[in-house]
Each structure stands twice: as C-alpha cells, then as structure tokens.
Amino acid sequence: MAQKRRNSCRTLLEVKKGETLKFEIDKNPSSTLVIKLNEDGTSDNVNIENNKIKMPSESGYNIYELTSVWQQGRETFVFDVNVK
C-alpha cells in the first residue's frame, strides 16, 4: 500500500515578480506535480521545466503545493510565496 505524507512545516519565500524557483528532489520520483492554490478555493496546475517553476508577474501572496510520487509512496510539500 502506498503511503502519503504531507510536510507540515510551511515555508514563506519572498521573491520578485516573474522570478524562477528551482527545487531539488532526492531519489528520482516517478512524477512531480505543482499546483497553485487560489483564494477562491480553486487551484491551477503550474508548468514545471527542469525542476523550475516561474512565479507570477503580479505582486501578491500565493500558496503552492508540490507533490512527488515514488513507487513506495508520495510526499507533499506546501510553501507560501510573497511576490514583490
């Protein structure tokens, strides 16, 4: 049975408009998905290129959820981004 783990430690990142964030994940997951959680309760898939995601071109506070999947289970990380 696959295990699901959510990282309970949230991180606030401060970035510039349009900046690119790079992430590194150990042990080569079979898939990685990033979604942006919107204030209205909806979510948007975020395009990932070479383990990088581009931040919005507008200022504001955003919440992202990164989920990676391995044969043994999955891990989800939530991080907050303040775009200036």
QUIZI-V618068 format. One line per field, one symbol per residue. ss: DSSP state (H for helix, E for strand, - for the rest). A space follows every 50 residues. Layout:
ss: ???
This chain:
ss: --EEEE----EEEEE----EEE--------EEEEEEE-----EEEE--E- -EEE-----EEEEEEEEEEE--EEEEEEEEEEE-
